[in-house]
Amino acid sequence: MAIERLRANEQSSRTVTFTLLDNASLPVLFADVATAQLTLFDMDTYVPGGSPVTGIINTRDAQNVLNTNDVTIAATSGLVTWSMQPEDTLIVTVRKQIERHRAEFRFVTTSGAELDYQFEVEVVNLRKAS
């Protein structure tokens, strides 16, 4: 699956939507989602598996987003809505004009299927980069 790109100004809100589809390209019902997680990180500073993990944005490290933490999944259409908060679009490295973040959603269905969706978020530094 191709990674969708989107752009957001630093410390801004934005709504991201996509349809959760099963392997047959049919919408997944909310009742059929066992777990939903979101990891949001800066692509240049993220070090997975570290202690502590670095580069995570807004404490979204495998964060539960099963109709919580600014993410909703519609009951029957499979529509996933992520209401990005200003904390999700923070600039990590102030010297960059545009900073690349990655949002990784992982869903596991009640049948055990794993469904992954990824977005690259280009965050525009509104302050003068130094």
C-alpha positions as CSV (number, residue, x, y, z in Angstrom):
1,M,0.0,0.0,0.0
2,A,1.3,3.4,-0.9
3,I,1.9,5.9,1.9
4,E,-0.4,8.9,1.6
5,R,1.2,12.3,2.2
6,L,-0.4,15.3,3.8
7,R,0.7,18.6,4.9
8,A,-0.1,20.5,8.1
9,N,1.2,23.7,9.7
10,E,3.0,23.3,13.0
11,Q,0.7,23.3,16.1
12,S,-2.4,23.1,14.0
13,S,-5.4,20.9,14.0
14,R,-6.4,18.8,11.0
15,T,-8.8,15.9,10.2
16,V,-7.6,12.8,8.5
17,T,-10.0,10.2,7.2
18,F,-9.7,6.8,5.5
19,T,-11.7,3.7,5.1
20,L,-10.6,0.6,7.0
21,L,-10.9,-2.2,4.5
22,D,-10.4,-6.0,4.9
23,N,-8.3,-8.1,2.6
24,A,-11.3,-8.4,0.2
25,S,-11.5,-4.6,0.1
26,L,-14.7,-4.6,2.1
27,P,-15.3,-2.1,4.9
28,V,-14.5,-3.4,8.4
29,L,-17.4,-3.0,10.9
30,F,-16.4,-1.4,14.2
31,A,-17.7,-4.6,16.0
32,D,-15.0,-6.6,14.1
33,V,-12.1,-4.5,15.3
34,A,-10.3,-6.0,18.2
35,T,-7.5,-3.4,18.6
36,A,-6.5,-0.1,17.0
37,Q,-3.2,1.6,17.7
38,L,-1.4,4.7,16.5
39,T,2.3,5.4,16.5
40,L,3.3,9.0,15.5
41,F,7.0,9.8,15.1
42,D,9.5,12.2,13.6
43,M,11.2,10.4,10.8
44,D,14.7,11.8,11.5
45,T,14.9,11.3,15.3
46,Y,12.8,8.1,15.8
47,V,14.7,5.2,17.3
48,P,12.3,2.2,17.8
49,G,13.1,-0.2,20.6
50,G,15.3,2.3,22.4
51,S,15.1,2.9,26.1
52,P,13.5,5.3,26.1
53,V,12.1,5.4,22.6
54,T,13.0,8.7,21.0
55,G,11.2,10.7,18.3
56,I,7.7,9.8,19.4
57,I,5.3,12.7,19.1
58,N,2.5,13.5,21.6
59,T,3.0,10.1,23.4
60,R,1.5,8.3,20.5
61,D,3.6,5.1,20.8
62,A,1.3,2.2,19.9
63,Q,-1.4,4.3,21.6
64,N,-4.9,2.7,21.9
65,V,-7.1,4.5,19.4
66,L,-10.2,2.2,19.4
67,N,-12.7,5.1,19.5
68,T,-10.5,7.0,21.9
69,N,-7.6,9.5,21.8
70,D,-9.0,11.6,19.0
71,V,-9.7,8.6,16.6
72,T,-13.2,7.2,15.8
73,I,-14.2,4.3,13.7
74,A,-17.7,4.4,12.2
75,A,-20.0,1.5,13.2
76,T,-20.7,0.1,9.7
77,S,-18.8,2.1,7.0
78,G,-15.3,1.4,8.2
79,L,-14.6,5.2,8.1
80,V,-11.7,6.1,10.4
81,T,-11.5,9.7,11.5
82,W,-8.4,11.1,13.2
83,S,-8.8,14.6,14.7
84,M,-5.1,15.7,14.8
85,Q,-4.4,18.0,17.7
86,P,-1.9,20.8,17.8
87,E,0.4,18.5,19.9
88,D,0.4,16.1,16.9
89,T,2.0,18.7,14.7
90,L,4.8,19.9,16.9
91,I,8.2,20.7,15.3
92,V,10.9,18.5,16.8
93,T,13.9,20.0,15.1
94,V,13.6,23.8,14.8
95,R,16.2,24.2,12.1
96,K,14.0,22.6,9.5
97,Q,11.4,24.4,7.3
98,I,9.5,21.2,6.7
99,E,9.7,18.3,9.0
100,R,8.6,14.8,8.1
101,H,6.5,12.8,10.5
102,R,5.0,9.3,10.1
103,A,1.6,8.1,11.4
104,E,1.3,4.4,11.5
105,F,-2.1,2.9,12.3
106,R,-2.4,-0.8,13.1
107,F,-5.7,-2.6,13.4
108,V,-6.3,-6.2,14.4
109,T,-9.7,-7.7,13.6
110,T,-11.5,-10.2,15.8
111,S,-10.5,-12.8,13.2
112,G,-6.9,-12.0,13.7
113,A,-6.2,-10.1,10.5
114,E,-3.7,-7.3,10.8
115,L,-4.4,-4.1,8.8
116,D,-1.9,-1.3,8.6
117,Y,-2.2,2.2,7.3
118,Q,0.6,4.8,7.1
119,F,0.6,8.6,6.4
120,E,3.6,10.9,6.0
121,V,2.8,14.2,7.5
122,E,4.9,17.1,6.3
123,V,4.8,19.6,9.1
124,V,5.5,23.2,8.0
125,N,7.6,25.2,10.5
126,L,6.0,28.6,10.7
127,R,8.8,30.1,12.6
128,K,12.0,31.2,10.9
129,A,14.2,28.1,10.7
130,S,17.6,28.6,12.2
